[in-house]
Amino acid sequence: MHDAGAAGASRELSAFRRELYHCVTARADAVFELIDAVLCADGPVRSLPELSLVAGHRRGHGSVYAALGRGRIDVERLRRALAAVPLPRAADGRLVLAVDITCWLRPEAHTSAQRILCHTYGRARNTHQMIPGWPFSVVCALETGRSSWTAPLDAVRLAPGDDAAEVTAAQLRSVIGNLIAAGQWRCGDPDIWIVADAGYDGPRLAFLLSDLPVRVLARMRSDRVLRRAAPPWLPGTKGRPPRHGGEFVFGDPATWGEPATETRTETRLYGSAHARSWDRLHPRLTHRSSWIAAAGKLPVIEGTVIRLDVARLPSGATPKPVWLWHSGTDLDTVTVDLLWQAFLRRFDIEHTFRMLKQTLGWTTPKPRDPASADRWTWMLLTAYTQLRLACGLARDHRRPWEKPVAAQQLTPARIRRVFRHLRQNIACPASAPKPSRPGPGRPAGRRNQQPAPRHDVHLKTTSNPHPPTPAGPRPRRTG
């Protein structure tokens, strides 16, 4: 703690831990020590009772279940706390937010409510299947450059019948409002970019967020057909003025015409990256699907279409073109290059999902109540945030067979190895437990007279968040 950088990082981490403790309105000590046990455990979290054996956890194994089942968290206050911590930014200083849906699969949990058929991928190609579970929509701030770090800001579980686009729009509206209130964005700053994969309807998401300082960048399927701007209406022409121009068919190069911009960039992983863009293209909306309840004329949502072609993929597979739609128009070549690079950074959120599931044990518990799943999700998001805030304090404790890594390149897993040593120098507001003894429980030999009700599995949400998409360029895993 001798330098100013380490002291500042220690103050930020301690301030966040104090605010986290005040965000827990019931069972605060048990919840806080459970989060510390996740951070200080040696190895992946495989069992909740085993967390009570971690040195930082001073309570019995019953408090673990009490924190998960009877703890209460002020989620709105916690959202504001996550938005107030230092966030990563792109090279030009703007905030880039990635949205994606990850699933907590519960195929055999017949007594758990609000399960939905979740889209999952098999090991072989085109072997996706639907498995019951709880889908969560997650919003993360992305870093620039190749990294395995993101900054989780929000997580919302999709209930049966929810429209994924509307839930995501409301979620982003709340996140951006908290970022503005925390001073992360001010008037005159560059617009915030929202990056989404092909499972999201980019034009509709841009329409729902049109009153916010954001621009949406979303991937589109390779079989889409968009329309150009309507031609000028000439006086004396019979009939009503047209609302749409000619077709732009992704699969038919004859309909593309000359691109507005065209660049070639040499990359280390993908070879030559060829990016072309076409300005002012929009989908032709109809009163069906998500627009069935719209009254009057449907809007014309114009944007820029970007096609990215790369020479090779790190996996050796045959590269396929990637089609992107951006809600901005009249883009220059520099902005187009930044956009497709920002889209490749969107896959960093997969590192966060892997860390949450495989190391921090997000899907390890088997709760019956969906509210307990929400509570556990927020606990792990705050644990991950503490690892990110501890980057300026940790030194690499590598194993003998691992290569040395610079301090600024440590992965979340390596930061977690040394967190139990850092915990001695940061705030720990949880108080020591009081002496107590466990309750008698149900007498031996007496059967449960109140069986839990069984619930049906709902088919899906209103819009499928994960349709099959063609393979495109993905960054190599960094850890």
C-alpha positions as CSV (number, residue, x, y, z in Angstrom):
1,M,0.0,0.0,0.0
2,H,3.0,2.3,-0.3
3,D,2.1,3.9,-3.6
4,A,-0.8,6.2,-4.4
5,G,-2.3,3.8,-7.0
6,A,-2.6,0.9,-4.5
7,A,-4.0,3.2,-1.8
8,G,-6.6,4.6,-4.2
9,A,-7.6,1.1,-5.3
10,S,-7.8,0.0,-1.6
11,R,-10.1,2.9,-0.8
12,E,-12.4,2.2,-3.8
13,L,-12.7,-1.5,-2.9
14,S,-13.3,-0.7,0.8
15,A,-16.0,1.9,-0.1
16,F,-17.7,-0.6,-2.4
17,R,-17.7,-3.3,0.3
18,R,-19.2,-0.9,2.9
19,E,-21.9,0.1,0.4
20,L,-22.6,-3.6,-0.4
21,Y,-23.0,-4.3,3.3
22,H,-25.6,-1.5,3.6
23,C,-27.5,-2.8,0.5
24,V,-28.3,-6.0,2.3
25,T,-31.4,-5.4,4.4
26,A,-31.8,-8.8,6.1
27,R,-29.1,-11.3,7.1
28,A,-26.5,-8.8,6.2
29,D,-23.6,-10.5,8.1
30,A,-24.4,-13.9,6.7
31,V,-24.7,-12.6,3.1
32,F,-21.5,-10.6,3.3
33,E,-19.5,-13.5,4.7
34,L,-20.9,-15.8,2.1
35,I,-19.7,-13.5,-0.6
36,D,-16.2,-13.3,1.0
37,A,-16.2,-17.1,1.2
38,V,-16.7,-17.3,-2.5
39,L,-13.9,-14.9,-3.1
40,C,-11.5,-16.6,-0.6
41,A,-12.2,-20.3,-1.5
42,D,-9.3,-22.3,-2.8
43,G,-10.5,-23.6,-6.1
44,P,-13.9,-23.6,-7.9
45,V,-17.1,-23.5,-5.8
46,R,-18.5,-27.0,-5.9
47,S,-20.7,-27.0,-2.8
48,L,-22.4,-24.4,-0.7
49,P,-21.8,-26.1,2.7
50,E,-18.1,-26.3,1.9
51,L,-18.0,-22.5,1.8
52,S,-18.7,-22.5,5.5
53,L,-15.2,-24.1,6.0
54,V,-13.4,-21.2,4.3
55,A,-11.3,-19.2,6.8
56,G,-13.1,-16.0,6.1
57,H,-16.5,-17.5,7.0
58,R,-17.1,-17.5,10.7
59,R,-20.6,-19.0,10.8
60,G,-22.0,-22.5,10.5
61,H,-23.2,-24.1,7.3
62,G,-26.8,-23.3,8.2
63,S,-26.1,-19.6,7.8
64,V,-25.2,-20.3,4.1
65,Y,-28.7,-21.5,3.4
66,A,-30.2,-18.7,5.6
67,A,-28.4,-16.1,3.5
68,L,-29.5,-17.6,0.3
69,G,-33.1,-18.2,1.3
70,R,-33.9,-15.4,3.8
71,G,-31.4,-12.7,3.0
72,R,-32.8,-9.5,1.4
73,I,-30.9,-7.2,-0.9
74,D,-31.9,-3.7,-1.9
75,V,-31.3,-4.3,-5.6
76,E,-32.0,-0.7,-6.8
77,R,-29.4,0.7,-4.4
78,L,-26.9,-2.1,-5.4
79,R,-27.5,-1.1,-9.1
80,R,-26.5,2.5,-8.2
81,A,-23.4,1.2,-6.4
82,L,-22.3,-0.8,-9.4
83,A,-22.8,2.2,-11.7
84,A,-20.7,4.4,-9.4
85,V,-17.5,2.3,-9.4
86,P,-14.8,3.1,-12.1
87,L,-15.8,1.6,-15.4
88,P,-13.7,0.6,-18.4
89,R,-14.1,2.7,-21.6
90,A,-13.3,2.4,-25.3
91,A,-10.2,3.9,-26.9
92,D,-12.2,7.1,-27.7
93,G,-13.4,7.5,-24.1
94,R,-17.0,6.3,-24.7
95,L,-18.9,3.6,-22.7
96,V,-19.6,0.4,-24.5
97,L,-22.3,-1.9,-23.0
98,A,-22.8,-5.5,-24.1
99,V,-26.1,-7.3,-23.5
100,D,-26.6,-11.0,-23.6
101,I,-28.7,-13.8,-22.1
102,T,-27.2,-16.7,-20.2
103,C,-29.2,-19.6,-18.8
104,W,-29.2,-21.3,-15.4
105,L,-30.4,-24.8,-16.5
106,R,-32.8,-26.6,-14.1
107,P,-34.1,-29.6,-16.2
108,E,-35.1,-31.7,-13.1
109,A,-36.4,-29.0,-10.8
110,H,-40.1,-29.8,-11.1
111,T,-41.0,-27.9,-7.9
112,S,-39.3,-24.7,-9.1
113,A,-41.5,-22.0,-10.6
114,Q,-41.1,-19.8,-13.7
115,R,-38.8,-22.2,-15.6
116,I,-38.6,-21.6,-19.4
117,L,-37.3,-23.7,-22.2
118,C,-33.8,-22.2,-22.8
119,H,-31.8,-22.5,-26.0
120,T,-28.5,-24.4,-25.5
121,Y,-25.8,-25.6,-27.9
122,G,-24.5,-29.1,-28.1
123,R,-21.0,-30.2,-28.6
124,A,-21.5,-31.0,-32.3
125,R,-22.4,-28.5,-35.0
126,N,-26.1,-27.6,-35.3
127,T,-27.1,-29.7,-32.2
128,H,-28.9,-27.0,-30.3
129,Q,-31.7,-28.1,-28.0
130,M,-34.2,-26.6,-25.5
131,I,-33.7,-27.3,-21.8
132,P,-35.8,-26.0,-18.9
133,G,-34.1,-23.3,-16.9
134,W,-34.0,-19.6,-15.8
135,P,-32.7,-17.2,-18.4
136,F,-30.9,-14.1,-17.2
137,S,-30.3,-10.9,-19.2
138,V,-26.9,-9.4,-18.2
139,V,-25.5,-6.0,-19.1
140,C,-21.7,-5.5,-18.9
141,A,-19.4,-2.6,-19.7
142,L,-16.6,-3.7,-22.1
143,E,-12.9,-2.9,-22.0
144,T,-10.8,-2.0,-25.0
145,G,-8.3,-4.4,-26.4
146,R,-8.0,-8.2,-25.8
147,S,-9.1,-8.9,-22.3
148,S,-11.0,-11.4,-20.2
149,W,-12.5,-8.6,-18.0
150,T,-15.9,-6.9,-18.2
151,A,-17.8,-4.8,-15.7
152,P,-21.2,-6.4,-14.9
153,L,-23.8,-3.7,-14.1
154,D,-27.2,-5.5,-14.1
155,A,-28.9,-8.9,-14.3
156,V,-32.6,-9.5,-14.8
157,R,-34.3,-12.9,-14.9
158,L,-36.8,-13.3,-17.7
159,A,-40.2,-14.5,-16.5
160,P,-42.5,-16.6,-18.7
161,G,-44.2,-14.4,-21.3
162,D,-41.7,-11.6,-21.2
163,D,-40.6,-9.9,-24.4
164,A,-36.9,-10.1,-24.4
165,A,-36.5,-6.8,-26.3
166,E,-38.8,-4.9,-24.0
167,V,-37.1,-6.3,-20.9
168,T,-33.7,-5.5,-22.2
169,A,-34.8,-2.0,-23.2
170,A,-36.1,-1.3,-19.7
171,Q,-33.0,-2.8,-18.2
172,L,-30.7,-0.6,-20.3
173,R,-32.8,2.4,-19.5
174,S,-32.3,1.8,-15.8
175,V,-28.6,1.2,-16.2
176,I,-28.0,4.3,-18.4
177,G,-30.0,6.4,-15.9
178,N,-27.8,5.2,-13.1
179,L,-24.7,5.9,-15.1
180,I,-25.8,9.5,-15.8
181,A,-26.7,10.0,-12.2
182,A,-23.3,8.7,-11.1
183,G,-21.5,11.1,-13.5
184,Q,-20.2,8.4,-15.8
185,W,-21.8,10.2,-18.8
186,R,-22.3,14.0,-19.1
187,C,-23.6,16.2,-21.9
188,G,-21.1,16.5,-24.6
189,D,-19.7,13.0,-24.1
190,P,-19.8,10.5,-27.0
191,D,-22.9,8.4,-27.3
192,I,-23.0,5.1,-25.4
193,W,-22.8,2.1,-27.7
194,I,-25.0,-0.9,-27.1
195,V,-23.6,-4.1,-28.6
196,A,-25.9,-7.1,-29.1
197,D,-25.8,-10.4,-31.0
198,A,-28.2,-11.7,-33.6
199,G,-30.7,-12.8,-31.0
200,Y,-31.8,-9.2,-30.5
201,D,-33.8,-7.1,-32.8
202,G,-31.4,-4.2,-33.3
203,P,-33.8,-1.7,-35.0
204,R,-36.5,-2.3,-32.4
205,L,-34.1,-1.9,-29.6
206,A,-32.9,1.4,-31.1
207,F,-36.5,2.5,-31.4
208,L,-37.3,1.8,-27.8
209,L,-34.1,3.7,-26.7
210,S,-34.4,6.6,-29.1
211,D,-34.7,9.2,-26.4
212,L,-31.4,8.2,-24.7
213,P,-27.9,9.1,-25.8
214,V,-27.2,5.7,-27.1
215,R,-26.4,4.0,-30.5
216,V,-27.2,0.3,-31.0
217,L,-24.9,-2.1,-32.8
218,A,-26.4,-5.5,-33.4
219,R,-25.6,-8.5,-35.5
220,M,-28.1,-9.5,-38.2
221,R,-28.7,-12.9,-39.8
222,S,-27.3,-13.4,-43.3
223,D,-30.8,-14.0,-44.8
224,R,-32.2,-10.6,-44.0
225,V,-33.7,-8.2,-46.5
226,L,-33.7,-4.4,-45.8
227,R,-35.0,-1.4,-47.7
228,R,-33.3,1.7,-49.0
229,A,-34.5,5.2,-48.4
230,A,-37.6,6.2,-50.3
231,P,-36.9,7.9,-53.6
232,P,-38.0,11.6,-53.9
233,W,-41.6,12.1,-54.8
234,L,-42.0,14.0,-58.0
235,P,-44.9,16.5,-58.4
236,G,-47.6,15.3,-60.7
237,T,-46.9,11.6,-59.9
238,K,-50.1,9.6,-59.3
239,G,-50.6,7.6,-56.1
240,R,-49.3,8.2,-52.6
241,P,-45.6,8.8,-52.0
242,P,-43.6,5.6,-51.4
243,R,-42.3,4.9,-47.9
244,H,-39.6,2.4,-48.9
245,G,-37.0,2.2,-51.6
246,G,-35.4,-0.7,-53.3
247,E,-34.4,-4.0,-51.6
248,F,-31.1,-4.7,-50.1
249,V,-30.8,-8.5,-50.0
250,F,-27.9,-9.8,-47.8
251,G,-27.6,-12.9,-49.9
252,D,-27.7,-11.2,-53.3
253,P,-24.7,-9.0,-54.1
254,A,-26.5,-7.6,-57.2
255,T,-28.7,-5.6,-54.9
256,W,-26.0,-4.0,-52.8
257,G,-24.6,-1.3,-55.1
258,E,-21.5,0.7,-54.2
259,P,-20.7,0.9,-50.5
260,A,-20.5,4.2,-48.7
261,T,-17.2,3.3,-47.1
262,E,-14.7,0.5,-47.6
263,T,-11.6,-0.3,-45.5
264,R,-9.0,-3.1,-45.2
265,T,-7.2,-3.8,-41.9
266,E,-4.5,-6.3,-41.2
267,T,-5.1,-8.2,-38.0
268,R,-3.0,-10.8,-36.2
269,L,-5.7,-13.3,-35.6
270,Y,-7.9,-12.9,-38.7
271,G,-5.6,-11.8,-41.3
272,S,-7.0,-9.2,-43.7
273,A,-10.3,-7.7,-42.4
274,H,-12.4,-6.2,-45.2
275,A,-15.3,-3.9,-43.9
276,R,-17.9,-2.3,-46.2
277,S,-20.8,-0.2,-45.1
278,W,-24.1,1.0,-46.8
279,D,-25.9,4.0,-45.4
280,R,-29.6,4.6,-44.6
281,L,-31.0,1.1,-44.7
282,H,-34.1,0.0,-42.7
283,P,-36.3,-3.0,-42.2
284,R,-39.8,-2.9,-43.6
285,L,-42.0,-3.4,-40.5
286,T,-45.4,-5.0,-40.5
287,H,-48.2,-5.3,-37.9
288,R,-47.0,-8.7,-36.8
289,S,-44.8,-10.3,-34.2
290,S,-43.5,-7.6,-31.8
291,W,-45.2,-4.8,-33.7
292,I,-48.7,-6.3,-33.7
293,A,-49.9,-3.9,-31.0
294,A,-48.6,-0.8,-32.6
295,A,-51.2,1.7,-33.8
296,G,-51.0,3.8,-36.9
297,K,-48.0,3.9,-39.3
298,L,-45.0,1.9,-38.3
299,P,-41.7,3.9,-38.0
300,V,-38.9,3.9,-40.5
301,I,-35.8,3.0,-38.5
302,E,-32.8,3.9,-40.6
303,G,-29.3,2.8,-39.9
304,T,-26.0,1.7,-41.4
305,V,-25.3,-1.9,-42.5
306,I,-21.7,-3.2,-42.2
307,R,-20.4,-6.3,-43.8
308,L,-17.2,-7.8,-42.3
309,D,-15.1,-10.4,-44.2
310,V,-12.0,-11.9,-42.7
311,A,-9.3,-14.1,-44.3
312,R,-9.1,-16.8,-41.6
313,L,-10.3,-17.8,-38.2
314,P,-8.1,-18.8,-35.2
315,S,-10.0,-22.1,-35.0
316,G,-9.2,-23.0,-38.6
317,A,-12.9,-23.0,-39.6
318,T,-14.1,-21.5,-42.9
319,P,-14.8,-17.8,-42.2
320,K,-18.3,-16.5,-43.0
321,P,-19.3,-12.9,-43.4
322,V,-20.7,-11.0,-40.4
323,W,-23.5,-8.5,-41.0
324,L,-23.9,-5.7,-38.5
325,W,-26.6,-3.0,-38.2
326,H,-25.8,0.4,-36.5
327,S,-28.5,2.9,-35.6
328,G,-26.3,5.8,-36.7
329,T,-26.1,7.1,-40.2
330,D,-23.5,9.0,-42.3
331,L,-20.5,7.2,-40.7
332,D,-16.9,7.7,-41.8
333,T,-14.3,5.0,-42.2
334,V,-12.8,5.5,-38.7
335,T,-16.2,4.9,-37.0
336,V,-16.9,1.9,-39.1
337,D,-13.6,0.3,-38.1
338,L,-14.3,1.1,-34.4
339,L,-17.8,-0.5,-34.7
340,W,-16.7,-3.9,-36.0
341,Q,-13.9,-4.0,-33.5
342,A,-16.3,-3.2,-30.7
343,F,-18.5,-6.0,-31.8
344,L,-15.6,-8.5,-31.5
345,R,-15.1,-7.2,-28.0
346,R,-18.7,-8.2,-27.2
347,F,-17.5,-11.8,-26.9
348,D,-15.5,-10.9,-23.8
349,I,-18.8,-11.3,-21.9
350,E,-18.4,-15.0,-22.5
351,H,-15.3,-15.0,-20.3
352,T,-17.5,-13.4,-17.5
353,F,-20.1,-16.1,-17.9
354,R,-17.5,-18.8,-17.7
355,M,-16.0,-17.3,-14.6
356,L,-19.4,-17.0,-12.9
357,K,-20.4,-20.6,-13.7
358,Q,-17.2,-22.6,-13.6
359,T,-15.2,-20.8,-10.9
360,L,-17.6,-18.8,-8.7
361,G,-20.3,-21.5,-8.8
362,W,-23.3,-19.5,-10.2
363,T,-25.2,-22.7,-11.2
364,T,-23.9,-24.8,-8.3
365,P,-26.9,-24.2,-5.9
366,K,-30.2,-25.9,-6.5
367,P,-32.7,-23.4,-5.1
368,R,-36.4,-24.0,-5.4
369,D,-37.4,-20.4,-5.2
370,P,-36.5,-18.2,-8.2
371,A,-36.0,-15.3,-5.8
372,S,-33.1,-17.2,-4.2
373,A,-31.6,-17.6,-7.7
374,D,-31.9,-13.8,-8.2
375,R,-30.3,-13.2,-4.8
376,W,-27.4,-15.6,-5.5
377,T,-26.9,-13.9,-8.9
378,W,-26.5,-10.5,-7.4
379,M,-24.0,-11.9,-4.8
380,L,-21.8,-13.2,-7.5
381,L,-22.0,-10.0,-9.5
382,T,-20.7,-8.1,-6.5
383,A,-18.0,-10.7,-5.9
384,Y,-16.8,-10.3,-9.5
385,T,-16.9,-6.5,-9.1
386,Q,-14.6,-6.8,-6.1
387,L,-12.2,-8.9,-8.1
388,R,-12.1,-6.2,-10.7
389,L,-11.5,-3.4,-8.2
390,A,-8.7,-5.5,-6.6
391,C,-6.7,-5.5,-9.9
392,G,-4.5,-2.6,-8.6
393,L,-3.7,-4.4,-5.4
394,A,-2.9,-8.0,-6.4
395,R,0.4,-9.6,-7.5
396,D,0.6,-12.8,-9.5
397,H,0.7,-15.9,-7.4
398,R,1.3,-18.4,-10.3
399,R,1.6,-22.1,-10.0
400,P,4.9,-23.7,-11.0
401,W,3.8,-24.8,-14.4
402,E,2.2,-21.4,-15.3
403,K,3.9,-18.6,-17.2
404,P,4.5,-15.3,-15.5
405,V,1.9,-12.6,-16.2
406,A,2.2,-8.9,-15.8
407,A,0.1,-7.3,-13.0
408,Q,-2.1,-5.4,-15.5
409,Q,-2.8,-8.7,-17.4
410,L,-4.0,-10.8,-14.5
411,T,-7.2,-12.7,-15.2
412,P,-10.1,-12.8,-12.7
413,A,-9.1,-16.4,-11.6
414,R,-5.6,-15.2,-10.7
415,I,-6.9,-12.2,-8.8
416,R,-9.1,-14.5,-6.8
417,R,-6.2,-16.6,-5.7
418,V,-4.7,-13.7,-3.7
419,F,-7.9,-12.1,-2.5
420,R,-7.8,-13.8,0.9
421,H,-4.4,-12.0,1.5
422,L,-5.9,-8.7,0.3
423,R,-8.9,-9.1,2.6
424,Q,-6.7,-8.3,5.6
425,N,-6.1,-4.7,4.4
426,I,-9.6,-3.8,3.3
427,A,-12.9,-3.0,5.0
428,C,-14.8,-6.0,6.5
429,P,-18.0,-4.5,8.0
430,A,-19.6,-7.9,9.0
431,S,-19.8,-8.5,12.7
432,A,-18.8,-11.7,14.5
433,P,-21.6,-14.3,15.0
434,K,-23.4,-14.6,18.3
435,P,-23.3,-18.0,20.2
436,S,-26.2,-20.2,19.1
437,R,-27.2,-23.7,18.6
438,P,-29.0,-25.3,15.7
439,G,-32.7,-26.0,15.9
440,P,-34.1,-29.5,16.3
441,G,-35.5,-29.8,12.8
442,R,-38.1,-32.4,11.8
443,P,-38.0,-35.5,14.1
444,A,-36.4,-38.5,12.7
445,G,-38.8,-40.9,11.0
446,R,-41.6,-38.3,10.5
447,R,-42.4,-37.6,6.8
448,N,-42.9,-34.2,5.3
449,Q,-46.6,-33.4,5.5
450,Q,-46.3,-30.3,3.2
451,P,-44.9,-31.4,-0.2
452,A,-43.8,-28.6,-2.5
453,P,-46.2,-27.9,-5.4
454,R,-45.0,-28.9,-8.9
455,H,-44.9,-26.4,-11.8
456,D,-45.1,-26.8,-15.5
457,V,-42.3,-25.6,-17.8
458,H,-43.2,-22.6,-20.0
459,L,-42.4,-22.8,-23.7
460,K,-40.4,-19.6,-24.1
461,T,-40.4,-15.9,-23.8
462,T,-42.1,-13.8,-26.5
463,S,-39.0,-13.3,-28.6
464,N,-36.3,-16.0,-28.8
465,P,-33.0,-14.5,-27.5
466,H,-30.7,-17.1,-29.0
467,P,-31.6,-18.3,-32.6
468,P,-28.9,-20.3,-34.4
469,T,-26.5,-17.8,-36.0
470,P,-23.7,-18.5,-38.6
471,A,-20.2,-18.7,-37.3
472,G,-18.2,-15.5,-37.5
473,P,-14.9,-14.3,-36.2
474,R,-14.4,-14.7,-32.5
475,P,-11.4,-13.6,-30.4
476,R,-9.1,-16.2,-28.9
477,R,-9.8,-17.0,-25.3
478,T,-7.4,-15.2,-23.0
479,G,-8.0,-16.9,-19.7
